[in-house]
């Protein structure tokens, strides 16, 4: 394999830096901490934090709002992800329904409401990007999940039925046979697929940096290079000093465990960072696209247990990602995001499986960390006594969920009873992860089982989902 860039945050962020021109490291510390007490302090300069800041100042122009970021905006998952603005709920529908029923609510209605709000968050995000003039290469081509085995096709059929039963509109979903699928994207081994029409593609770095520019223009103070070390009622302690605020929102996701706090949802075992890796190819020539198709620029995934996710970029590359080496001992985070050669090779093999005749080179590989709770469900907490709110656990479905989480946190902070404060992720108790080394062993065992199951199904062209995969799903709490 030819040499490729490795790490450097991501292809998206590197391109954004290049568009800025020569870097001046001092600019990251150019914004000082505020001297006066803030109405809102947001910890974490990712999508959740910036969306919270945006809606706070839109709702109350002139409000004193500060966003605190340890590195630079987009350094975490918000600048490294696959760019799927998707309506997928960040968690297990069955778990949310059960939790709602435990509170005396209709579980199905609760999940349906959640789904409808996720759909609305996709629409709202695209509307705001247009109104605010944020160009993030947004394109609503849908999301196409392909099945390369009969067992995977059966899973997509079950997913289609479950989606319709849990809030999706019939016109937004379509099961495709092999012929209909290949008219869209010529995935060679595909037997069929499921199209979700409401998903859009974005460039993550352009989205996060465009949002930063918009909130700063509205008076929000975004302080980069200010690592938060402790969150306490009314106080945020950073590497550059202390910020006082009436309301504090922790929007750290996979990095939550690095901050000292007594707030609910921020314990060292409440959330773990799970790695997800990506590669991006060279710009492909027109004759390659004539063979592949992909003219609708759908977000592309598969129905394998160790699934991959991909997009055709605005400049005609393929960016494809998957879990790779899933977890670092003791909840280590990826730093600048270098990727091991085995993971890069695995992603390339998956791309070659989809398009056997495609000639491509890898130009850049990187990885990031998604925040995962013990039951793989996101949660929103807010303590009215301390004024501290927490959002965490998007489990890889955060590009849209961050927007909805930010609005939910602000509604919770305002003390209102709204449609958002009644959603089942509010005060959801995900339990706690096991201590090390059980945590490391369990996460790696789960992904190992899923990998074995995929190889089993593909080698035998299995008609039914492997028992190994079913066991792995139950072990992890992923079964619906």
N, C-alpha and C positions, 0 to 999 in steps of 0.2 A: 504494500500500500504506500502511495506517495505521501510525502510529508504534509501535514496539515496543522493549522493553528489549534492549540489545545488550551482550553480555559479562557482567560481574559474576560471573565464574566459570561459573555455570550456573543454570538454573531450579531444579534440585534443591537446590543450595547456598543460593540466595537464600531458598527456602522454609524451609530448615532454620534459617537465620539469623533469619528472621522469627519462627519458632516459639520461638527463644531469648529474644525480647524485645530491648530496646535494647542495642546492642553496646557493649562496653567494650574498646577496643583494648588496654589494658594486660593484659587477661587472657591474651592470646596469649603473653606473656612471664612469666606468673605462676609457671611451673615452672622451677626452676633446673637447671643441669647437675649431674650427680652428682659428688661429691668422690672417692668410692671407686671402685676398679676394678670394671668391670662384667663379668659373665660373657658377656653378649651386648649388643652395640650394633647397632642397626638404623638404617640410613641411608635415610630416605624414609618418610613417614607416609601411604602409600597402602595399598591392600589387601594387597599382598605383605608389606609391613613389619608391619602390624598382625596379620595372620594368623601371621607368624613369631613375633611377641611372644606372641600368644595360646597357640599350641601349646607354646612354650618354657615358659611358666609353668604350663600345665596338666600337662605332663609332669614338671616339677620345680617344685612350688609353693615360693615364696620365692626363686626365682632372681633375681639382680640383672640386670634387663633395662631398657634405655633405648632409646626410639625418638626419632630426631632428624628434625625436619621444618623445611624452610626457610620455609614460609609457614604454612598451617594444614592440619590433616588434611582430605583431600578436595580440596585445591587442584588437584592434577593430574588425570590421567585417571580416577582412582577416584571423583571427584565430578562428572564431566562426561559420563560415557558413556551409552549407550542403555539400560542396565539389563537386559541379557540374561545370565542365569545359564545358560550354554549348555554342552553337552558338546563343542563344536567344538574340535578340536586346534589349538593356536596354531602353525600351520606346515603345510608341505607333506608329506603322508604319504610320497610317493615319495622325497623327500630324506632323511627320517628312516630309511626302510627301507634306502636305499642306504648311509647312514652305518653302520647296524647291520651290514649285510653286510660292510662294509670291516673291521669289528672281528671278523669270523668268526661273527656271530650270524645267526639267522633273521630277516630283515627284516620279513616279514609278521607273525611272532609278536611282534616288538618293537612294531610299530605297533598291533597288536591289544591288547597289554598297556597301551599308552599310552591308547588309547581307553577301555578298561575303567576305568582310573584316573580319567580325566576324568569318566566317568559317575558313579563313586563320589564324586568331589569335589562334584558337584551335590547328590547325596543328603546328603553330610556337611555341606555349607554350610547346607542347609535344616534339617537336624537341629539344628545348633548354634544357629541363629537361634531355633528354637523353645525349646530347652533354656535358652538364656541370656536369653530374653524380649526379643529384638531384633525390633522391628516395623519392617520395611522394605518394607511393601506387597507382600511376596512372594506370588506366585500362580503355580502350576505349570499353565499353559495350553498349553505346547508352543511350538514355533517353526514358523511356516508361511512357506515360501518360495514365491512365486507366479511363474508364467511368463506374460509378456504377448506372447510371440512363439513360433512353433513351434520356432525354434532354442533358445530358453531352455527350453522344455519338454523338448527332447531332452537338454539339459545336466542337468536335474533327474533324468531317467530314468537317465542315466549316474552321477550322484551317488548315487542310491538304490542302484544295483548296487555301486558302489565302497564305500559306507558298510557294506553288508552283508558285503562281503569283508574289511573292516578293523575289525571289532570291534563294530559296532552290532548290537543284537538286533532280530530281525524284528518283534517286537511293538511296538517303539519307533518304527517308521517306517511311513509310509503315503503312497503316491502317490494324489493326488486328481485326478479329472477336473474340468472346469469347473463342472458342476452341484454336485458334492460340495463343492468349494471355496466356492462362493458361498452355500451353506447356512451356512458358518462366517463368512466375511467377503465382502461383496459388492464385490469388486474388479472393476470393470466390464470391463476388457479382458483379464482373466485367462483363460487356456486350461486351467489346471490348476495343481497345486502339489505340494509335498512337505512333509509334516508330520513333525516330530521331536517326539515327545511328552514328552521328558525335560526340555526347557528351561523355565525359570521366569522370570517378570518380577520385578524389584526396583526400588526407588527407590535410586539409588546413594548419595545423600547420607545417607539414613537408615541404609543398611547400614554405611557407613564410620564415621559418627559413633556409631552404636550399638556397633560393635566397639571403638571407642576407649573408650567408657564402661566396657565389660566388662573390657578389659585393665587399665585404671587401677584398677578395683575389685579386681583380682587382684594389684595391687602394681607394675605396669609404670609406669615414668616416661615420659610422653610430653611431649617438649619441642618446642613450636612456636616459630616465629621464630628458629630456629637453623640457619642455612645452612651446610652442610658444604662446605668448600673443598678438603680433602685427606683421603684415606684411605691410611693406611700400616699396616704390621703392628703391631697392638696399640694403634693411635692413630687417633682421628678428630678432625680440626681443624675447628672451626666458627667462625662469626662471633661467637660468645659465649664461646669458650674451647675447651679440649681435653678429650676424653673418652678414658679408657683402657679397653680391653676385651680379653678373651681371644679372643673370636670377633666378627668384624664382618661383617655382611651388607649388601651394597649392593642396595637395592630401589628404584632411581630410575627405571627404565624409560626413557621418552623424555628424561628429564633427566640421563641417565648421563654424557653428554659434558661436563657443566658442572662435574664434580668432577675434580680432579687426582689421579691414582693410577696406579701401575704394575701394578695388578691386572689379570689377564686378563679381557677382556670389557668393560673400561671405557675403551678407547681412543677417541679423538675420532672415528674412522671405523668403530667397531664397530657403532654404532647411530645411526639418525637419527630425529628426530621428524617424523611425518607427520600433517598436520592432518585432523581429522574434525569436521564442523560439525553442529549440531542446531538445530531450531526446535520450539517447543511452541505449540499453538493455544490459543484460548479454551476454556472448558468448553463442550462441545457439548450441545445440548438432547436430550431423550429421543427426539423424533421423528427426529432425525438418526441416532441409534443404532438406531432401528427399521429405517431404510433400510439402514444399513451392516451391521448384525448385530454381529459381533465380541463376542458374549456370552461366548465362552470366554476372552477376553482373551489370545489368543495373541500372542507376539512375531511381528511381521510384517516380512518382507523380500522382496526380489525376486531373480530370477536374471539380472539385467542384469550387465554387466561392471563398470559404475560403480554398484554396488548401493546400495540404501538400506536402512535398518533403522528399525523403528518399534515403539512400544508404545501400547496404550490405558492411560492412567494410572489410578491409583486414584480420582482425582477427575474422570474422564471427559474428559480432553484427549487429543489425539494428539501424541506426541513423535516426530519423524522426523529422521533424520540421514543424512549421506553425506559423501563426501570433500571436495567443493568445491574450494577452492584448496589443493592438496595439500601444498606444501612451501615453506618460507621459506629463502632463500639462507643458506648457512653454518649450517644446522641451527638456525635461530631457533625459539624456543618462543612460545606464544600469549599469554603474560601473562594478563590478565583475560579474554581470549577474545572480543574483538569480531569480528564476522563481516561480510564485504563483502556489499553489496546483491545482487550477482550470484548468490552462493551461496544466499542466502536465497530469491531468486526461483526458482532451480533446484529447491530442495527443495519449495517451494510448488507448482511445476508438476508435480512427481512425485506429490504428494499429490492434486492436482486430476485427474491422469491416472487414479489409482486410483479416485477417488470424484468423478466429474464434476459431480454435483448438490450436492456438499457446499458449504455456505456457512461459511466460517471466517475468523478473523483470527489473525495471528501475535502472540503476546504477548511472547515472549522468544526471542532467538537467541544462541547461544554456540558456541565451539569449544574443542577440546582437542587434545592431541597423543598419538598412539600411538607406541610404540617399535618400530622396524622394522629388522631386520638385513638384510644383503645378500641372503640367500636366503629372507627372510621366515619364518624358523623361530626359535622361542624357544630359549634355551639357559640351562643352569644350570652354573656353574663353582664349584669350591671348591678352594682351595689349602691343604692340611693344614700346610704349612711356615709360611705366614703367618697362617693362621686367617681368611682373607678369602674370602667367597663372594659371587657375583653372580648375579642373575636378571634377564634382559632379553629383549625382543623378542616380546612377546605379540601384536603386530600386530593389535590390535583385538579379540582374543578373551580378554581378561584377567580378566573378572569371576570366572570359575571357575578359570582357569589360575593366577591369583595364589595361590589357596588351595593348589593342588597344588604349586606352586613353593615356597611357604613350607615345607611339610612336607618336600619333597625337600631343600631347603637344610639343614634341621635334621638330617635323616638323614645327609647328607653331613658336616656338622660333627661329628656323633657318631662318625663313622668306621665306621658299620655297613654291611653288605652286605644291602640290603633290596630289596623289589620296586620302591621308588621310586628308589633309587640306580642301578638297572639300566635305567631308562627311557631311550629314545634321545636325549632332549634333554640328558642329562648330558654335559658336555664337548663339546657339539656345536660344530663349527667352521663358522661361517657365512661366513667370509671378511670382507673389509673393503670398505666403500663407496669409490667413486672420489673423488678430490679434487674440490673446486670448480674451475671451474664445471660440470664433467662431471656431478657428482652432481645438481645442480639441473636441468640440461638433461635428464638421463636420466629422472628421476622425473616431470617434467612431460610429457615425450614419451610415457611409458607411459600416463599418465592421459588424455592427448590421444588416443592411439590407441584406448583403451577407449571414450572418448566417441564417437568417429567410428564405431566398430563398433556401439555401441548404436543410434545414429541410423540407420545402414545397415540393421540388422536390423529395426528398428521401421518404417521407411518402406517397406520391401519385404516385410514380414511373412515374413522369411527362414526357410527350412526348416532351414538349417544355420548353425553358428557362423561368423561372418565370419573370413576369412583374416587380416584386420587384427588382430582380437582374438587369434587364435592366435599371430601374430607378437609382439604385445605381451606375452602371457603367457610366451613363451619368452625374450623379452628380459629380463623381470623375474625369471625363475626360478620362475614360479607354476604351470607345467604339471605335472600329475601323470601 
